[in-house]
Amino acid sequence: MKARHLTSLIAAAAATTCLLSVADSAAAGQLYNGWNYGIDSFTDGSGGEAYNIRGMAVKESQGNIFVALTGGTPLNGVANSSAADGNIGWGDLFFNFTNKNFTTANNSSSLFGIRFAGTNDSLAATTGVYSNVKATGVATSNHGYSSLQQYYNSGWDKANTQGTDIATKQAAFDYFGTGSIMNVIQSGTKVGNINMLSAAQLSAQGLNFRNFGSGAVGSQTIGFSFSKELLGEGNYIANIFLECGNDGVALKGSVSVPEPTSTVGLAFLGLGAVCTKLSKRRQGKAIA
């Protein structure tokens, strides 16, 4: 009986430790082969396939964050004479860990931002990861929409227009607001660099947009990685728009939080105390 009681106590302590280690799994998205995917509508790219995003994926592995984007827009953008600089490309990628909507986080400069397209209109000086970020909008100088509401009212109110995690117009308005499309970094503090990744490197990491259908794979797939230490911890919403605002995608996920040493230690300390107490009981019986 006592042996079974000890086994139960060990199992309970081990279970407590395991629960601690999985408490911060991804909040949403679609998990496959270690990647967390947000799949966008395949037909909401105003202006054609060159301005269409099909999906985003994020993976955390061995202290690094991996990001992949797929669609019809090349890394260096698309030539367009109607844009102020003659080019329309990707905006910057934002991570919001505040548990508040984008507008609130942006107003308090509480976002993380990543500039990965060196030719875009970001006000960040160079590519890299930035903290304490405030975003601004450049859609109108890129032959784009004056507001998110104008984009939706122009015939692009489709299911999953901002991806599977912000799937409806109302959800998009609740998170982003109805005003200007905030799509590049206006200000922030650079905290580190990114590493651009080839298609072969992304494939080696297990990336597979095709798992969600052939329509989930664009003609262009862009990827990069950076140290997890440069980003926040816990649940986030990540999002990106093209410079023109003709399409965007969002993804809900989480970055794992290191286990507090004291919490895990207490679990094993409790287990040790139980084992010691049972051992003393056995010794007492033997002496008697």
N, C-alpha and C positions, 0 to 999 in steps of 0.2 A: 504494500500500500504506500509506504513512504517513498519507495523508489519511483512509483508512478507519480506521486505528488511532486517530487523533485523534477521529474521530466516535464510535468505540466508547467512548473514555474520557469524552467529554462526556455520552454517554447514561448511562454508569454513574454518573457524579457526579449527574446529574439524577435518576436513579432512587433513589439513596441519599437525596437531599433529599425526594423524594416519599414514600418509605417513612417517613421521620421524621414527616411531617405527618399520616399516617393511622394511626399506631401506637396511638392511643387511641380507636378507634371503639367504639361501644356494645358492651358485653359480652354482652348478651342482649336481651330484648324483641323486638318485631316492628316493623320499620322500614317506614314508609310516608309518602311526601311530606314528609320532614324531621322527622316525629314518631316517637318510640319508644313503642310501645303495650304495655300489659299488660292482657289481656282476662280478666275474671273470669267464673266460672260465672254463668249467667243465673238460676239457681234455688236459690241458697244464702242468700238473704236471710231469715233467721229473723224471723218476724213480718209478712212480706208485702213488697210492692214498695216501700213507704215506707222500708224498712230494707235495701234491696238495692243493692249497688254493681255496676256492669256493666263498668267499665273505668277505666283511668288512662293518661294520655299525657304525655310530657315532650319538650320541644324546646329546643335551644340555638341562638340566632341573634343575631348582631350584639351580643355581649356581654351578652345577657339569657337567662334561663331562663324558659320558658313551661310551665305545668302545667295540665292539664285533667282533670276527674273527671266521670264520668257515672253516673247511677243514679236512684233514686227519692226520694232524700232532698234536700229543699231546703236552700239555704245556711243559713237560719235555723232549720232543724230541724223536727221534727214534734211537735205538742202531744200529751203523754202524761201523764195524771194519776199514773201509777205512778212517774214519774221524780221525783227530789228537787226539781228546779226546774220540774217540769211540762213539760219539753221534752227531746226526744232528737234529737241532730244529729250532725254530723261531728266526729270527733276531730281531732287535729293531724297534719300530714304530717311524716314523719321521713326523713332521708337519712343513710345509714351508709356512710362512706368507709373504714372501718377494716380491711376484709377479714376481720372477725371477726363472729360471730353477734350478733344484736340484744342479747341478754342481757349479753354481755361488754362490748359498746360502751356499753350503758346504765349498767352498773355503774361504768364509768370516766368517765361524763359526756362521752362522745366523739361524741355524735350532733349533727346539725343538725336543727332543728325549725322548722316554719312554722305559725303560727296564722293561719288565713284566715277562720274562722267566728267572728265577734265575739260570738256568743251562746252559744258552747259552754262547757264546764266546765274549760277550760285554766287552769292556774295562771300562764301567761304573762300579763303585765299588759295587753298590747294585741296586735292583729294585727301580724304582721311575721315576719322571719327571725331565728332565734336560733342561737347556737353554744354549744359546751360544754354540751349539753343532757342532762338526765336526765329520763326519762319516768316517768309513773305511770299507774295504772289507775282509771277512774271507771265501769266497766261496772256494778258492783253498785248504785251510786246512780242508775243509769239503767235500772233494770228489766232488767238484762242478765245475762250469764253470769259466774260466779265465776272461771272459768278457761278457757283455750283448749281444754283437754282436754274440759271439760264441753260446750262448743259443738260440737266434733266428735262427741262421744258422743251428742248430742241429735238425730242424724239429718242432720247437715250435712257429713258426710264425702263430698264429691263431688269429681270431677276439677276442678282449677283453682279450688278454694274460696278460695285466696289469690291467684288469677291464674295466668297461664300460666308465670310464672317461679318460683313456689313452688307447684307443681301438686298435690302430694300431702300427705297428713296427716303423714307422716314428715318430709318436707322442711320443713313448717311447724313441727313440734316441734323439729327440729334448729336452726332459725333463731330461733324465738321462745321456745322452751321450752313446757312444758305448763301453767304456772301462770297468774297474773293477766294479763289482756290489757292491755298498756301502750299507752294510746291518746291521752294528752295530755301536754303539757309540764309537768313539775314545777318545773324550774329551768333556767336558762340565761342567756346574755347577749344582749340584743337588738343586732343588728348592722345592721339596715336594715328598710325598709318594703317592702310588696308593692303591686302595682297590680292591682285587680280588673278582669277583662275581660268584655265582653259576648259573646253568641253570635256576633254579627257580626264582632267583632274576632278571635275564635278562628277563625272560618271564613276570614277574610282571611289568617290565618297558615297555612292549609292543613289545619286539624284536620278529620278525617273518621273518626269511630268507625264509621260505617255501612259502611266498606270491609270490616269484619270481620263483616258480617251485620246485619240489622235488630235482632237481639237485643242487639247491643253498644251500642245507643243507649238511654239512659234518658230519662225524662220531664224530668229535671233535668241540665243540664250546667253545671259551675262551672269558671271559669278565672281564673288570675292569673299575673303575671309579676314578676320581680325581677332585680336585677343579678347577673350571674354571679360578680362579685367577692365577694359575700356568702357564697358556698358553697365547699365543698372542691373538689378536683380529682382526676381519675382515676375509677376504677370505683366504683360505689355500688349499694346496694339501697335503694330508696325504698318506703315502705309507709304505709298509713293504715287505721285501723279506725273504724267508727262508735262513738259514745260508749257504746252498749249492748253493743258487741262482736258484734252480730248479723251483721256482714259486714266483710270487709276485702279489700284488694288490695295486691299488691307488684309492683315493677318493677325489673329490673336494667338498668343503663345506665352511661354515663360522661360526665363533664364534661371537655372537652378541656383538655390541659395546654399552655401556651405553649411553643413550641419554644425550647430553649436556644440563645441567640445564638451561643455558642462552637461548638456542634455543627454548626449549619448553616454557620457561617463557615468551619469547618475543611474542609467538603466543597468549598466554592468555592475556598478557599485551595489545596487539593490540585489542583483543576482548573487554577487559575492557574499553579501550579508546572509542571504537565505541559505547558501551552501554551508557557511561557517556554523550557522545555528543548527542545521541538521547534523553536521559532523559532531558537534558538542553533545547533541542528544545521544548519538550512537555511542560516544565515548563514555557518557554517564551510565548507560545501560551495561556496558562491558565491565565497568568497575564494580557496579552493584552485583 
